[in-house]
């Protein structure tokens, strides 16, 4: 025991210490409750803002690119859905469809910003897997559209059944060639899951017709139109006859930009109409080529519906409603014979003006 005399207790000091202690404990309890709510609400990964300052859900929509009509149609569908559900979308994507780093940066930026959700068309099935997994870990749900992604860190996959679309193209070309002859397929770009599925579906359909021979199916044209043009011209030059005509009878390209570039090659070399040509997707240039007889068929998706359902699915998920894991938005074969049928014409010539100003 100490020999120092004990100082008398100061009553006011004692009461002040008790108040300070009570205040401190209260703040700890409040903070603990806040952390617990956040911890549970996002599946043990932390808090994520769900709305902007006005209370409106903010959804990031990230396409593979922004220049082609296909992506503009996706944008229109997303805007339509956002207006219906009272959400706001932010539309941002790479200028080039082969700029993986740019798209990864977009995803990471929106995760840091803390949007309510991300609707993503991944331009590479592997490169975007980790950024999407990180978004999910941070409590930001992701809906994948158009092209598949490795892993399972997403809410839903909203897209065309691309393998089925490729089979539509293959069966149509086989019919045009009467199940006999040689043909070439020039692929789009490595890592693009949607076009890989189309190309494999096409080869499956052609393989069922034993009178057809595929001379080349392992070359890639790339995402850039001019680059695709050069590779297409170099590829077809292998099959040029001494009189300048082509020694093949059929062609297939699996996306809009590739089909457009290949059509230019045929036109510039005087081969238009001399080979049966089936492409994928629609744009004013490709629809014009179909009408003129330069193209013998286009497999057309429904990108407006894809963008629409991507946003609708995201908002439904955020609101706690059940959603399907895979949603097929459908594909159709467009030809000169059926192009004016209402359902086909709506895909060939979508009216985007109501949603995009």
C-alpha positions in Angstrom: 0.0 0.0 0.0 1.3 3.5 -0.9 2.3 5.8 1.9 1.3 8.9 -0.1 -1.8 10.6 1.2 -4.9 10.1 -1.1 -6.2 13.3 -2.7 -9.9 14.0 -2.0 -12.3 13.1 -4.9 -13.5 16.0 -7.1 -17.2 15.4 -7.7 -17.4 17.5 -10.8 -14.4 15.9 -12.4 -15.8 12.5 -11.6 -19.2 13.4 -13.3 -17.4 14.8 -16.4 -15.4 11.5 -16.7 -18.6 9.5 -16.5 -20.2 11.6 -19.3 -17.1 11.3 -21.5 -17.1 7.5 -21.0 -20.8 7.3 -21.7 -20.4 9.3 -24.9 -17.5 7.2 -26.1 -19.3 3.9 -25.5 -22.4 5.3 -27.3 -20.3 6.1 -30.4 -18.7 2.7 -30.3 -22.1 1.0 -30.2 -23.6 3.2 -33.0 -20.5 2.6 -35.2 -20.6 -1.1 -34.5 -24.3 -1.3 -35.5 -23.5 0.6 -38.7 -20.7 -1.8 -39.6 -22.8 -4.8 -38.8 -25.6 -3.6 -41.1 -23.2 -2.9 -44.0 -21.4 -6.2 -43.3 -24.6 -8.3 -43.7 -26.2 -6.2 -46.4 -23.5 -6.9 -49.0 -22.6 -10.4 -48.2 -19.6 -9.8 -45.9 -17.8 -7.5 -48.3 -18.5 -3.9 -47.1 -20.9 -1.1 -47.9 -21.8 0.0 -51.4 -23.9 3.0 -52.3 -27.0 2.0 -54.2 -28.3 5.4 -55.4 -27.1 8.9 -56.3 -27.9 12.1 -54.4 -31.5 12.1 -55.8 -32.2 8.6 -54.7 -32.1 7.2 -58.2 -30.2 4.0 -59.0 -27.2 4.6 -61.1 -26.2 1.8 -63.5 -23.0 1.8 -65.5 -23.4 0.2 -68.9 -20.0 -0.7 -70.5 -20.0 -1.9 -74.1 -17.1 -3.5 -76.0 -17.0 -0.4 -78.2 -19.1 2.7 -79.0 -18.9 3.3 -82.7 -20.8 0.5 -84.4 -24.6 0.5 -84.8 -24.9 -2.6 -82.8 -23.6 -0.8 -79.7 -25.7 2.2 -80.4 -28.7 -0.2 -80.4 -27.6 -1.6 -77.0 -27.4 1.9 -75.7 -31.0 2.7 -76.9 -32.3 -0.4 -75.2 -30.6 0.4 -72.0 -32.0 4.0 -72.0 -35.5 2.7 -72.7 -35.2 0.3 -69.7 -33.8 3.0 -67.4 -36.7 5.4 -68.1 -39.2 2.6 -67.4 -37.7 1.7 -64.0 -36.7 5.2 -62.9 -32.9 4.6 -63.0 -30.0 6.5 -64.5 -27.4 4.9 -66.8 -23.9 6.0 -67.5 -22.8 4.8 -70.9 -19.0 4.5 -71.3 -16.8 2.1 -73.2 -13.6 1.8 -75.2 -13.4 3.4 -78.7 -11.8 0.3 -80.1 -13.2 -3.2 -79.5 -9.7 -4.6 -78.9 -8.7 -2.2 -76.1 -8.8 -4.6 -73.2 -6.9 -2.2 -70.8 -9.4 0.6 -71.5 -12.4 -1.6 -70.6 -10.7 -3.0 -67.5 -10.1 0.6 -66.4 -13.8 1.5 -67.0 -14.9 -1.4 -64.8 -12.4 -0.5 -62.0 -13.4 3.2 -62.2 -17.1 2.4 -61.7 -16.3 0.1 -58.8 -14.3 2.9 -57.1 -17.2 5.3 -57.8 -19.6 2.9 -56.2 -22.4 2.6 -58.7 -25.4 0.5 -57.9 -24.6 -2.0 -60.6 -22.6 -2.7 -63.8 -24.0 -4.0 -67.1 -21.0 -5.2 -69.1 -20.3 -6.6 -72.6 -16.8 -8.1 -72.0 -14.5 -7.8 -75.0 -12.3 -10.6 -73.6 -13.7 -13.6 -71.7 -10.6 -13.9 -69.6 -9.2 -10.3 -69.2 -12.4 -9.0 -67.6 -13.0 -11.9 -65.2 -10.8 -10.5 -62.4 -12.3 -7.0 -62.5 -15.8 -8.4 -62.4 -14.9 -10.7 -59.5 -13.5 -7.7 -57.6 -16.8 -5.7 -58.3 -18.8 -8.6 -56.9 -16.5 -8.8 -53.9 -17.0 -5.1 -53.3 -20.8 -5.5 -53.3 -21.5 -4.2 -56.8 -23.5 -6.7 -58.9 -22.7 -7.3 -62.5 -24.9 -8.4 -65.4 -23.1 -9.7 -68.5 -24.5 -9.0 -71.9 -23.6 -10.0 -75.5 -20.4 -12.0 -74.9 -19.7 -14.5 -72.2 -17.2 -14.3 -69.3 -15.1 -17.0 -67.6 -16.1 -17.7 -64.0 -19.5 -17.2 -62.3 -19.1 -13.8 -60.6 -22.2 -12.3 -62.2 -25.9 -12.1 -61.7 -27.1 -13.0 -65.2 -26.0 -13.5 -68.8 -28.2 -11.7 -71.3 -27.2 -12.5 -74.9 -27.9 -14.1 -78.2 -27.5 -17.9 -78.3 -24.4 -17.3 -80.5 -23.7 -20.9 -81.2 -27.2 -21.3 -82.6 -26.7 -18.1 -84.6 -23.6 -19.6 -86.1 -25.5 -22.7 -87.0 -28.2 -20.6 -88.8 -25.4 -19.1 -90.9 -23.8 -22.4 -91.7 -27.1 -24.1 -92.7 -28.1 -21.2 -94.9 -24.7 -21.2 -96.7 -24.9 -24.9 -97.2 -28.3 -24.5 -98.7 -27.1 -21.8 -101.0 -24.2 -24.0 -102.2 -26.4 -27.1 -102.6 -24.2 -29.0 -100.2 -21.1 -28.9 -102.5 -18.1 -26.7 -102.8 -15.3 -25.0 -101.0 -15.6 -22.1 -98.5 -13.6 -19.8 -96.1 -14.4 -18.4 -92.7 -12.4 -15.5 -91.4 -12.6 -15.2 -87.6 -13.1 -11.9 -85.7 -10.7 -11.6 -82.8 -9.1 -13.9 -80.2 -10.8 -13.8 -76.7 -14.2 -12.6 -78.0 -16.5 -15.3 -76.6 -19.6 -14.3 -78.6 -17.9 -14.6 -82.0 -16.0 -17.7 -81.0 -19.4 -19.3 -80.3 -20.7 -18.2 -83.7 -17.7 -19.5 -85.5 -17.9 -22.9 -83.8 -21.6 -23.1 -84.4 -21.0 -22.3 -88.1 -18.3 -25.0 -88.4 -20.6 -27.6 -86.7 -23.4 -26.9 -89.2 -21.0 -27.0 -92.2 -19.5 -30.3 -90.8 -22.9 -31.9 -91.2 -22.8 -31.4 -94.9 -20.1 -33.7 -96.2 -20.0 -32.2 -99.7 -18.6 -28.9 -98.3 -14.9 -28.3 -97.6 -13.6 -25.5 -95.4 -10.3 -24.4 -96.8 -9.5 -21.9 -94.0 -11.0 -21.3 -90.6 -8.1 -20.5 -88.3 -7.2 -16.9 -89.3 -8.3 -13.8 -87.4 -9.2 -10.4 -89.1 -9.2 -8.4 -85.8 -11.4 -5.7 -84.4 -10.3 -2.9 -86.7 -12.0 -2.5 -90.0 -8.9 -1.6 -92.0 -6.9 -4.3 -90.4 -9.6 -6.8 -91.2 -9.8 -5.6 -94.8 -6.0 -6.2 -95.3 -6.1 -9.7 -93.8 -9.2 -10.6 -95.7 -7.7 -9.5 -99.0 -4.5 -11.4 -98.3 -6.5 -14.5 -97.4 -8.6 -14.5 -100.5 -5.6 -13.8 -102.7 -4.5 -17.4 -101.9 -7.5 -18.7 -103.8 -7.3 -16.4 -106.8 -7.3 -18.1 -110.2 -5.0 -17.1 -113.0 -8.0 -15.2 -114.7 -8.5 -13.2 -111.4 -11.7 -15.0 -110.3 -12.0 -16.7 -106.9 -11.5 -20.4 -106.5 -13.9 -20.6 -103.6 -17.7 -20.6 -103.5 -18.7 -19.5 -100.0 -17.7 -17.0 -97.3 -18.7 -16.4 -93.7 -17.8 -13.5 -91.2 -19.0 -13.5 -87.7 -19.6 -9.9 -86.8 -20.6 -6.5 -88.2 -17.2 -4.9 -88.8 -15.8 -8.1 -90.3 -18.7 -8.5 -92.6 -18.4 -4.9 -93.7 -14.7 -5.2 -94.4 -15.0 -8.5 -96.3 -17.8 -7.0 -98.4 -15.4 -4.1 -99.3 -12.7 -6.6 -100.4 -15.2 -8.4 -102.6 -16.4 -5.1 -104.2 -12.9 -3.6 -104.7 -11.6 -6.8 -106.4 -14.6 -7.4 -108.6 -15.7 -10.5 -106.8 -19.1 -9.2 -105.6 -21.9 -11.7 -106.5 -19.3 -14.3 -107.6 -19.3 -16.0 -104.2 -22.1 -16.8 -101.7 -21.5 -14.6 -98.7 -23.3 -14.8 -95.3 -22.5 -12.3 -92.5 -23.6 -11.4 -89.0 -25.3 -8.4 -87.5 -26.9 -5.4 -89.2 -26.0 -1.8 -90.0 -27.2 0.6 -92.8 -24.2 -0.5 -95.0 -24.9 -4.2 -94.5 -28.6 -3.9 -95.0 -27.9 -2.0 -98.2 -25.5 -4.8 -99.3 -28.2 -7.3 -98.6 -30.8 -5.4 -100.6 -28.3 -5.0 -103.5 -27.5 -8.8 -103.6 -23.9 -8.3 -102.4 -24.8 -10.3 -99.3 -26.8 -13.5 -99.4 -27.9 -13.5 -95.7 -27.3 -11.8 -92.4 -27.8 -13.4 -89.0 -29.3 -10.6 -87.0 -29.5 -10.2 -83.2 -31.8 -8.0 -81.2 -29.3 -5.6 -79.5 -32.1 -3.2 -78.4 -33.7 -6.0 -76.5 -30.3 -7.0 -75.1 -29.6 -3.6 -73.7 -33.1 -3.3 -72.4 -33.1 -6.7 -70.6 -29.6 -6.1 -69.3 -30.7 -3.0 -67.3 -34.1 -4.4 -66.4 -32.4 -7.6 -65.0 -29.9 -5.5 -63.0 -32.6 -3.3 -61.4 -34.7 -6.4 -60.6 -31.8 -8.0 -58.9 -31.0 -4.9 -56.8 -34.6 -4.7 -55.7 -34.5 -8.3 -54.5 -36.5 -9.9 -57.3 -35.5 -13.3 -58.7 -33.8 -13.2 -62.1 -32.8 -15.9 -64.6 -29.2 -16.9 -64.8 -29.2 -17.0 -68.7 -31.5 -15.0 -70.9 -31.6 -15.7 -74.7 -32.5 -12.6 -76.7 -32.8 -14.5 -79.9 -31.4 -14.4 -83.5 -32.9 -14.6 -86.9 -31.7 -15.1 -90.5 -32.4 -12.1 -92.7 -32.5 -12.6 -96.5 -33.8 -10.5 -99.4 -36.9 -12.6 -99.3 -37.9 -12.0 -95.7 -36.3 -8.6 -94.9 -39.6 -6.7 -95.0 -41.4 -9.0 -92.5 -42.1 -6.8 -89.4 -40.0 -8.8 -86.9 -37.0 -9.0 -89.3 -37.3 -5.4 -90.4 -37.3 -4.2 -86.8 -33.9 -5.9 -86.3 -32.4 -4.7 -89.6 -33.6 -1.1 -89.3 -34.2 -0.3 -85.6 -35.5 3.2 -84.7 -33.1 4.5 -82.1 -34.1 8.2 -82.3 -36.7 7.9 -79.5 -34.0 6.9 -77.0 -30.8 8.4 -78.3 -30.8 12.2 -78.8 
